[in-house]
Amino acid sequence: MTHRILILGGTTEARQLAGKLAARADCSVMLSLAGRTENPVAQGVPMRTGGFGGADGLAVYLRETGTDLLIDATHPYAARISANAAQAARVAGVPILALRRPGWEPVEGDRWTQVDTFGYAAHALGPAPRHVFLALGRQEVAAFEAAPQHHYLIRSVDPVEPKLAVPDAEYLLARGPFREAEERALLEKHRIDVVVSKNSGGEATYGKIAAARALGIEVVMVRRPALPDVNSAETVEALAAIVDQLGVDHFVRPVDERGV
Ligand code: NAP
């Protein structure tokens, strides 16, 4: 019997987890992407793209596809889909696990100012003009139009369209991982004096945090949003081990509840 697993992705870990579970003879994996990135990295497993239509739409999808296990492996700042996933799993009676990579903690030498929202981050830059590195998604940078006095260096995977309504902004297109040495060179080249970052966790984007520390540069760190409380693991290996140890059968509901 093949067990159907839906992985909500958009992260490196989701792709790695999908590959790992797809290699099991008893699992059939579907990886779901939101469809935001114009040229997503090849995922190497069966994929679907686009929103489900809220928690209700996702619950219908889970039922219609006879999904046995839902895994939320989305980015820690993708709070809406995580909330939808928890609710849809409850409504459809499908077990859910989450892959939640731990956030970064400040270490000696870090100069972090922690704030709750991107709007507060813009405010925290202060009134005097500064050279600001925004390593944020294109939807998040709009908040900085409220602080047009700064010079911005904006790095994103896809172009920021429309451009920010500020007089002084430079745009860089790049996809991580980014190493500390390269990040340090970038910060120096652009005479950056403050970095605005999400607390994404993981290695791939930590380079700018380490580089800022080495250069004594302030980091305005936007705290993580609240996420639903579901069973979770911190790494791909740990999550795959939960599936292995318990066996996918453990997650499968009785046939009469599945409606398939
Ligand atoms: P979000 O605000 O939590 O979700 C907005 C809507 O996008 C959801 O309600 C859902 O639409 C759809 N959606 C999100 N993730 C999806 C997925 N994996 N499969 C199908 N539909 C999905 O999400 P976001 O912050 O815009 O992030 C979008 C995607 O980019 C996520 O997959 C996330 O893992 C990835 N990502 C996000 C960040 C970040 O910083 N936010 C960084 C790296 C990667 P419906 O309600 O119509 O189902």
Residues whose N, C-alpha, C, O or C-beta is under 5 A from the ligand:
A	BS01	NAP	L8 G9 G10 T11 S32 L33 A34 G50 G51 F52 G53 G54 T74 H75 Y77 A78 A79 R80 I81 S82 G137
